[in-house]
Amino acid sequence: MTIEADLQQGWHDAIVELIDLDLSPITNDPADIFYFTNQLKPDDTKIQWKGNIYEPIPIAAAGYEKSTTGQIAQPTLTVANVLGTFTQVINELDDLVGAKVTRRRTLGKYLDGEPGADPLQEFPIDIFYIERKTQENSMVISWQLSSVLDLEGLKLPRRIITQNYCQWRYRGSECGFTGPALYGSNDRYIDTTGLSAFAIAVINAGKLVEQRQREQIVAINIRNAAINTKNQQCETVVLLETRYNLYSNYIGRGTAIWGNVFVGLSSTFRQGRQRARSFNYGLYEIERWGVNATACSIATTELATAEANLTTANNNLTAAQNALAAANAALPLADPLRLLDVCGKRVNSCKLRFPYSSLPYGGFPGANTVRQ
């Protein structure tokens, strides 16, 4: 059963609220994530969810309600500070400003260790960031939380978008390109004049891959056209032959004469136009309809040839790609070719490096507009 189905019933398990406090935006340590809850299991043991153990402490999150007035929610997070437990921590980390707070909610039946445990069943999560400390005394500490879209001083998008040009570092984590050095900033193959034999081998192998890719595209188009032709020729019923002999072809009670044989009128033998009348019978042309077997056979043969040619093109491309990979692996790390490998920072520059896939950032130019 899903959590949605549970909520449609007249009763359901208690809703468990869990808080993930992620300090990594402050400390830059991905391990600095802490898990808290204001609840215990019925047997007074700690709650475990998605493999994480949630420490039971007096903690309250409020103000998550959504509004239709356009106002972005600004929840508050309050924790007990008896004995100054949190004071030392927040003083060392600038009151935790910038820390990520994730509120999770699920039903008790789905918690780890329960018979119906299911880590995928939860309400939509709420993600906010600590904007400022609003209260601190010997009893409690409170913070105001803000949406990533409402953080003070945050600009969206988080980097400037410039027309046609990319601002990410070439071969960096955002770019993600790790292929061989082939192109210069002018989006053309690097000139091999004066380069080493290793570098020339890489450039020539890259050009061969591009040629094989073009051959593959042509082979794919020819194969697809052959499929369409074969389907049309082998599935389309056409008029194959018309016969008419005086006093021989007539229509009577759903039958006709085809040559010297009576045949029933059907999708194969059909009544054509009337040519004359004799003995109160209409004399008609008789048509024979069906698939053109000769044309179907020719189309089938052409498709087989196209499929074989495509297989050859695929094999040639694979061989060329393997040769390029081998040439690139043999290129010394200090070879000057690597210094000549410069991205033009244009859309065409990206298309050269990612010719048959979507650009890696979901659009170009792109921006990582929100922090999650």
N, C-alpha and C positions, 0 to 999 in steps of 0.2 A: 504494500500500500504506500502511496505517496503522501507527503505532508499536506498537499492540497486536498486529497480525499479525506484525510483525517479531519480537516477543518470543516468539511461539509457535513460531518456527523453532528449529532446533538451533544456529543461529549468527546473529549480527547485528553491525552496526557498533559501534564503541566508543561508550560512553556519555560524553557531554560534559557537564561540570558548569560552570554559569555563575552568577555572583553579581552581582545588581543592588544597589547601595548607594544608597539614596534619602535624601538629607539634607534634603529639603524640609520634613519635619515640624519640623526645627530652624531652618532658615534662612528658611522661608516662600517660597522661590524654587523653582518647579516645574522649573527647568532644572538644579537641583543633584542630578542622578542620575549615578552613575558605574558603569562596567561592568568587572568583573574576571573572570579565569579563571586556572586553574593549568595551562592546556594551550595548545598551539599546533597548527596544522594540520600534516599530514605534510610539507608543503613549507616548514615553519618560518614561515609567514605568520600574521597575527593572525586569530582567529576572529571571524566576523560572524554575528549572529543577529537576526532581526526588524529588520534595518536598523541595529543597534547594533554598534559595534566594541568587543570585549572586550580590555582591556589584559592581557597575560600578566604576572602577578606571582606570587610564592610565596604562596599563600593556601589555607587549608584550612577547610572547614566540617564539623563532626562532631556526632553526637548527635541526628540528625534521626529516629532510629528511633521508630516508634510503639509504645506499650505498651498492653496490655489490662488493666493494673492500675488504670487511672484517672489515673495520673500524667501530667501534661502535659510534653512534651519541653522541655528547656532546652538547645538546641544551643550550641556554642561556635564562634566565628569567630576565626581566627588568621591574621595577615599578617606578612610579614617586615618588619623595621624597621631594616635595615642602613642606616647613615649617618643614622638618625633621620628618615627620609622622612616617616613618619606622625606623629611626635611633635608637630611644630608645628601640624599640622592639627587633631589631636584636642584640643590644649590650647586652641585658640581656640574650639572648639565643645563644651566641657564633656564631653570624652571620647566624643563622639558618642552620648550617651545619648538614646534616643528615635528614633534613625535607623531607617529601615525596611530590612530585609535580605530580599531575595527570592532564593531558590535555584531555578534552573531546570535541568532536565536534558532532553537530547534525544540523538538518535543523530547521528553524524558525517554521515551521508548527507543529513540534513535541513538542514544549515547553509546559510546564504546562499552562493551561488556554486557549490554542488554540483549535479550533474545532477538529483538528486531533491529539491532544496530545497523545503521546505514549512514555513512558520513556524507552522502550526497543530499540527504533530506534536511533542508534548512530554509528558513525565510530569507528573502533578499538581504544581503549584508549591508551594513551602513559603514562607510569609510569617511572619517573626518581627521583633521589634524589639530593639535593643540596650538591655539593662537596666543593665549596669554593666561597667566595665573590670576584668578579673581579673588581668592581667599586663602589664607593660611593662618592657622592657630594651633594650639596644642591638641585640638580635637579633630579637625578636618582640614583637607586641602581641596580646593576646587579650581577647575580650569574651564575656560570657555573654548569650545571647539568650533572649527570652521570647515566648510567644504573646501575642496581643492580649488573651486572656482571663486572662493570668497576670501582667500588668504590675503592679508594686508600686504600691498606692494607687489603682488603676483601679477605678471603680465602674460596675457595669452595672445598669440602663441608664445611659448617660452623661448623661442628664438625667432629672429627676423626672417620672414620669407622674402626672397628676392626672385624676381621673374627669371625663369629659364636656368638659373644657376644653383648648384648645390653647395651647401656650406659644410657638409660633413667631411671628415678626414678620409681621403682615399685609402681603401683597404682597412679602414678602422672598423670598430665593432658595428657602427650604424650602417656603413657601406656593405661590409660583409663579403666583398669580392676577394677571392683567394686564387684566382686563375693565373695563367702564365702572363708574362710581360710581353705584350704584342703591340699596343697602341701608344702613340704620343698624345700631347695635348691638343693636336689638330684633328684627333679622331681618325688618324690614318696609321697604317702599319709603320713601325719604326724603321727608318732607313738602315739597311744592313751594311752600308759602306764603312769599312774600317772595323767592323765588329768581329768578335771571335767566332770560331767555327761553331762553338756551342750556341752562341746567340743566333747565328744564322740558321742553325738547325731548328731552333724554337720558332723563329719567324716563319720559315718555310713550312713547318708543320702546322702552324696556325692558319696560314693561307690555304693549305690543303684541307683542313677541317672546314673552313668557310666554303670551299668549293663543294665538298661532300655534303654539307648542309643544304646548299642550293640544289644539288642533284636529288637529295632526299625529298625536298619540297616538291620538285617537279614530279618525282615518282609517286608521291602521295596523291597529287592532283590527278595524275593519269589513272591511278588505281581507283580513286573515288569516281571519276567519270566513267570508268569501265564498269563499276558496280551499278551505276545508274542505268547505263545502256543495257547491261545484261538483265537487270530487273524489268526494264521496259520491254525488251524483246522476248523474254521468256514468260512474262506474266500478262502482257497485253493481248487481248483477242482482236484479231483484225480480219477483214474480208480477204479470204484466200482465193476464191474462185466463184464465177457465176456461170450457170449453164441455162440454155433455153433451146429446146427442140420442139417444133410444132407437133401438137397432139401427144407429146410425151410428158412435159412438165405441167402438171395441173395440181390444183389444190382441192382436196376433197376429204372432208372429215378429219382434218389435221394431218393428212399424209400428202406426200408428193413423190414424184419419180425423179430419182437422181441416176441418170444413165438409164439402165434397165431395171433398177431396183427401187422398190418402194422404201421410202424413209419417212420417219416421223418428224414433223416440224418441231424444232427445239432451238437451244442456243447455238447448236452447231449448224443445222440446216434451217434456213429462214426463207420466208416468202419475200421475193423481190418485187419489182414493178410488174404490173400486168401488161402483157403484150398483145393478147387476142382472146376471143371467146370461141368455144366449140362445144356443141351438144350441151348447152346450158352450164358448162364449166368454164371458169376463168383460167386462162393460160398465163402463167407467171414465170418470171425468171426465178430460179432457185439459187440461193447463195450458201456457200459453205464458209463458216467462220471458225477460227481457231488460232492457236499460236503458230507463228511462222517458225517452223522447226529449223530451217536453214539459218535464218537470222539469229535464232536463239543459240544454235551451235557455234556460229561465228563469234557472237558476243561472249559466250562462255570461254572459248579459246583465248579471246583477247583479254579477258579478265585474268585467266591463269597466267598469261604472259606478263600482265601488269603486276600481279602479285609477286611473281618471280623477280621482276626488275626491282620492285620495292624492297624485297628481301636482300637483293644484292646491294642496293643503295644503303640500307641499314647496316649491313656488314661492312661496307666500305667506310661509312661514317664512324662506326665503332673502332675500326682499325686505325683510322686517322686520329681519332681522339686518344687512343692508346699511345700512338706514336708521339703525339703532342705531350702527353703526360710524361712519357719517358724522356723526351728531349728537355722538358722543363725540369725534371728531377736531376738531370745531368748538368744543368747550368750551375756553375760555381756561384756561391753566395756573393762573392766580390765582383762578379762580372758587371761591366759597365751597363749592360742592357737593363739591369734593374734600376739604374738611375735615370734611364731614358723613359721608363714606364711612368707616364704622367697622365692623370685623368683630366679631360677638358672641362669637367664639372657641368656638363650640359646633358640634356635628355638623351641626345644621340650618343654621348659618351657612355651612359648607362646601358643603352640598348646594345652597344657593342659587347659589353661585358655580361649582360644578362639577356641574350637574344631570344630565348624561348621560354622565359618565365616572367612573372609579374615583377615589377621593380620591388626591391626588398623592403621598402618602407611604406608600401601601401599607396603610393602616389608620389609624384615628383613635380616641383619641389614639395617636400613634406615637412611636417613638424610634429614633434612629440608634445602635444598641447597640454596634457594633464599628467600629473604625477600619481601613480597608483601602486 
